[in-house]
Amino acid sequence: MAQQLQAAASSRVAVPCCSTGRIARPSSSARSSSRPGSRAAARRPAPPGRLEVACSLNNSAGTTVTKPAKLEARDTLRLALPSKGRMAEDTLQLLKDCQLSVVKPNPRQYVARISQLPGLEVWFQRATDVVRKIIYGDVDLGIVGLDMLAEIGNDDPDIVILHDRLDFGQCHLALGVPMGGQFASIDNLEQLRAMPWSEQTPLRVVTGYQNIARKFFAEKGFEHVVLLSADGALEAAPAMGSADIILDLVSTGVTLRENNLKQIEGGTIMHSEGALVANRRALLERKGLLEVCHELIERLEAHLTADKFYSVIANMRGSSAEEVSQRLLSAPGLAGLSGPTVSQVYTMGADGRAQPHLFAAVICVPKKQLYPAVKEIRKVGGSGVLVQPMTYIFDEEPARWRQLLDTLGVDPKSVDVA
C-alpha cells in the first residue's frame, strides 16, 4: 500500500481510499493545480512526494486483518514504549521516577530492559506501532497516548486500559476552524453543520485521525464530509485552500491562533494523555504478566498520588499532642490525608537530660495549597515550617488493580502479589 501511495503522489493519479478499494479522486484544487499554466498551479505547487488522500465519510470501512488464533509462545514478557518525541521522553522520566529506569545498552538498538523487572523486555516503537503490536499480541504491555489508542485501536476488544491518567502528554483533539471568510460567524458545531455543504462542495477536513474523524462527523449528523490526509503542518491547509478546517491535537491553542484558526463550541472530540494498556489475551495467558501489572500499577499510583502533595513539618506550641491535633484539624487545609501526625520534640535541659519542649506536626498538603497552608499553620501556633517533596504514597490495594481483575473476571486469590 505504501508503494502504491508513493507512486500516486508522484503522478497525481487516483488511489484506493482507505483500503476499501473505492477510488478517491484528487480534490478540485488538486486537479486544477496539476493543469499547466493554471492560476492554482502557480499559487499552490504540489510538494514532491506528498499526497492528499480523500476519503468519503460513508465509504471508508477499511479492511480487517485476521489476528493470530493464539499468542506466540515465548519466555519473556514485552513492554512497548514510544521511541521518539516528547512522549518518549516523558515516559522514560515517569518510569525513572518510579524507580524503574530503562537500561538501553546500545542507543541504536530497539530492545532494552528494566533491572527491577527481570524477564520483561522493553521494545521501543512508533506510537502507532505500540498500539498495533498490542492488538496482535507481539507485545503484552504498552504506554501510549489515548488519542493514538482511539485512532489505531478503534475500540478493539483485545485492548485493556490499566491506567488512563499517567499525568503527561495532556492535550485534546479538536476542530480548527478559520477565523475569517465564510467561517467568521461560526462559533459552534451546529452552525458548522448547518452550512450549505453538498456532494459537490463537501466540508473538507484535513486530519491525521481518520478513524476518529469518521466516527465523530457521523455521530454529529454531518452528511457531506471528505477527510483529507497530510504530512504535518495541518494548520496551513485552510489558508492554502486545500481544506476547509482541520482536526488535530491541541495543547495550548497558540499554534491554532497564530494560523488564524479557532476552536468552536462542541468541536472538542476527546481529551488525551499517556496511558498504560495491555493485550487481554496476554493478561489471561502469559505467566507472570498479571504480577508485573500489579507492580506497575502500584508504583505508578504511589508516585502519581505523592507527586500532588508536599510533606510539611512544623514546630507547634501546645499543652499536649491532643490539643495540638485539635487545633490543626479545626484549621482549613491542615487535616492532611488522614489527619496530622503529632509527636514530642525534646531539647537538652540544664541538667543535661532531654526535656520535652515543643511538638512536631507532620501533614500532607496539596502543592497548589502550600502557601495558604503555611499561613494557617502560623495562625494556630506553628513555626519553623519545613517543606519536603513526596516520592510515593503507598495506600491499600489500588482501585485500578481491582478494576482490572473485575474486567478480566479473575479471582484475586489466584494472583500471587504478596
N, C-alpha and C positions, 0 to 999 in steps of 0.2 A: 504493500500500500504506500510506503514511504517513497519508493522509487517512482510509483505512478504519480504521486503528488508533485515530486520534483520535476518530472517530465512535463506535467501540466503547467507548472509555474513558468517554465521557460517558453512554452509555446502558446500559453493562454487558451488552452482547449478545455472542453468540459471534462469534469472528473466525477466519479461516483460520489454521491452525497452521503456522508456519514456512514459509509459501508453498507448502504441499503441497496445499492445497485441502481438507484434513480440518478438521473443526470441533473447536476446543478450547473446551470449556465452562468457565466460571469455576469455580474451586475451591469446595469446600463452604463454606469460611469466607467466600468472596466472595459466594456465593449467600445465606447466612444474613444477612450484613451488609447486603444490599440489601432485606431484608424490614423494613417499617416496624415499629417497636416491639420488634424482636428485641434480645436482650442483646448480640449481636455487633455490631449497628448502633451501639449506644451505646458499646461498648468500642472498636471499630475503625472509625471513619467512613472511607469511601474518599476519599483525597485527590483533588481535582479534576484532571482532565486526566491521570490516571495509570491504567495498565492492567497487570495481570499476565496474560501470555500463557502458557498451559500448553501444553507440547509433549510429546507422547508420545515416549518414547525410541525406539520401534520404528516410528514413522510421521512422520518429520521429515527426509526426504531432501533437501528443498529443490528449487528449480528451477534449471536451468542456463541461463546467458546465453551466447549464442554469441559467441566472440571474433572480432574482425575478421580477415579472411583474410590481410591483410598490414598491416604497420605504416604509419601515416600518414607521408607524405613531409614533412620539414621540415629547415630548415638548421641548427637549433640542437639541442644535447643538453639534457636536462632532469633535474634532481635535485630530488626532493621531500623536504621536511623537515617535522617536526611543527610545527604553528602555535601551539600553546598548551601551558601547563603546564610542569612540571619537565623533562619530556623535551625540550621545545623549547629551554629554557634550557641544558641540558647539551649538547645537540647543537651549538648555536652556540658554546659555550665550547670544546668539543673542536676544532671546525674552526678557531677563532681560535688555539688553542694549536698547531695545525699550520700556522700562518701562512696560513690560508685564511679570512680574515674575510669574512663575508657582508654585502654592502652593500645596504641597503634604503632607497632614496631617500625613499619615502613610506610611513609606517607603516600606512596604510590599504590599501596595495597588497599583493597576494599573490605578486608576482614580484620577485626580487632577482637579484644577480649576485655572482660571486667574481672579483675582478680578476686573480688569478693563474691562473684557468682561463677564458680568453676563449672564447666560443662555448658556454658552459654556463649555462643558465638555472636559477635556484633558485625552486622553487614551494613556498609554504607551504600545507600541507593538514592536515586532521584525520588522526590516526594511522590510522584505519580506511581513509580515502581514499588515503593513501600506498600501502597495500598494493593496494587495488583498481586504482588507476591504473597501478601497475607491471604488474599482471597483464594489463591490457588495452592496455598499450603507450602510454598517454597520457604517462607519464614513463618515463625509462630507468633511473634510479637512485633509491634512497631510503634514508633512515635511519629505523628504526622498531624497536620492541621485539619480541623474539622471541615474546612472548605474543600480540601482535596479529597477527604474521605467521602463527602457527599457527592462530589463530581465523579470520581472514579469508582467508588464503592457502590454508588447508585442503589442504596438500600439492600445490599447483598446480605442474605440471612446468615452467611458464614462469618460475618464480622461482628465481633463483640467489643463494645467500648468498656474498658476497665476504669479509665479515669478521663473525664472530659474537661478538666479545668487545671491544666498544668501551669497556668499563670504566665505564659509567654506567647508571643505571636498574636496578640489580640488585634482584631480588625473586624470589618464586616463587609459583606458582599452586597453591593448596591448599584442602582442605576445612576449613570451620569448623564444629565440632560443639558443641552446648550442653554445658556442664559438669555440669548437673544433670538432674533428671527422668529420663525413660527412657534418657537417654544417659550417665548418671553413671558407669556401669561400662564404657562403650565406649571402648577405648583404641587399637584398630587397625581396619583396613579389613575384615578378616574378620568381626570381631564386628558391625560395622555391617551387612554384607551378610546376616548370619545372623539379624537381627531379623525379626519376623513381618510383613514387607511383603507386600501383596497388591494385587490390582487395585482393590479398594475403598479400601484405605488404603496408597497407594504412598509411597515416600520422596520428599518434596517438596524439591527443590533449587533455590534461587534463585541465579542467576548471570548475568553478562553475557557469559559464554563458552559459548554454546550448542553450538557445533561440538565444541570440546574436551571439554566435559562429556559429550556424547553418546557420543563415542568412548571416553572413559575408563570410564564405567559399563558400556558394552557389553563392553569388553575385560576388565573385572574381574568379569563374570558377574552383574551386578545385573539382575533380571528386571522389577521393578516400580518404575520411577522416572518422576517427572514433573518436567520442567525449567520453572522459572518465571523471568520477566524482571521487573526492577525498575529504576527510575531512581535509582541511588545509595542510600546508607545500607543496604546489604545486611545489615550486621551486626545491624540491628534486627529483621529479618524473623522469626527463630526466636522471639524474645521476644514479638513481636506475635501469633504463632500463624499467620502466613501462609506459613511454610515450616518444614521440619524442620531443614535445615542450609543452609550457604552454600558456594559455590565462588567464590573471589575471589583477587586478588593479595594477598600478604603480604610486608611489608618487614621490620619488626621484630617483629611479632606483638602489639604493645601494644594496638592497636585491637581485636583479637580478644579479648584478655584483659579489657579494660575493658567489653566487652559480654558477658562470661561465656561466651565461646566458646573452644574448644581445638582444637589440631591433633592429629591422630592418626597413628599409625604406618601408613605405606602411603598416606596421604592427600595426599601431595605429587605433583602432576601433572607439573609441569615447572618448570625454572628459567629466568629471563628476564633479559635486559639489552639494551642498544642494539646494533643490527646494521646493517651496510651491505649492501643487497640490490640486485639488478638484474633486468631483463627479459632472458630468454635470447635471444629473437629480436633484441632491440635490440643485445645484445653481438655477435651474429654479423653483423648487417646495417648498423648505423649506423656510418658512417665516423668514426673518431677516438674512439669510445667506449672501446675497449679501452685506448687510450693514456691516456685520462683515468682509467680504473680503475686502471691501473698506478701512476699518480702518487698517487692517493688511497690506495691500499693501502700504498705506500712511506711516505708521510707519516704515516699513521696508525700503522703498525707502528713506525716510528722514534720517534715521540713516546710511544706507549704503553709501549714497551720501556724508554725512557730514564726515564719517569716512576716507575719502580720502583726507581731507583738514585740514589745521591749520588756525585759525584766527590770523592774525598778526596785531599788533597795533604799530605804530611808531610815535615819535615826528618829525615834519617836520618844517624846516625853510622856510619862503616864505613871499611874499608880500600880497598874497590873497589865498583864497581857490581854486579859478580857476587856479591860477598859479601853486600851488602845485599839483593839479589834473593833469594838463597838463604834468608835469614832470614825474609823476607816470605812466600815460598812455603811455608815449613815451618810457619808460624803458621796456626791455623784462621781461615778467613774473610777472608784477606788476599790471595788469589790473583787477585782481580778477574775480569774476563770472560775474558781470555786471558793473564793474568799481569801483574805490575806494570811500569810504565814508570819506569825509574830514570835520573836524569841528574845531572851535577855542578852544585853550587851554588858560585858564586865570590863572594869578598869582596875588598875593596881591601886590599892589603898595605902594609907600612910604606914600601916603596919606590915606592908609587904604581902598582903593577901588580896586575892581577887575579890572585888566587890561589885554587886550589881549597880549599874549607873543609868543606862538608857535601855530602850527596846529597839530592836531592828525589825522592820516590817518589809516583807517581800511580796510584791504583787505583779501581775501581768497587765500591761497597759497597751491597748491598740496604738500602733505607731501614729496614726492620724490624730490621736487624742493625747499625745505625750505632754505637750506644754500645758494644756488645761489641767491635766492630772497633777503635774508638778505644783501648780498654783494651789490646787485643792489640798495637796499634802502639807504645804506650808500653813494653810489655814487651820488644819487640825493638829498642829504642833510638830510637824516634821522638819527635818533639816538634814544637811549632808546627803542630798539625793544622788544616788549613783544609777546610771542607766547603762544596761548591757544588752547587746543583741541576743536573740534566742535562735538556736540552731534547730532544735527538734522539740516537739511536744508529742510524746507517745501516749495516746489515750487507750481506751478499751478497743476491742476489735473494730477496725474501720468499717463504717457503714457500706462503703463501696465493695469491700470483700464479701460481706453478707449478701449484697445485691447480686454479685457475680455468681455466687453459689446458687441463689434462687433462680437466676436466669438459666443456668445450666442444669438445674434440677439435681444438684449434687448434695449428698449428705455431708455436713461439716465434719462429722466424725470420721469420714473416710479419707480426709486430707490431713496429713501429719505436718502441722505447722508449729508444734511445741518446741 
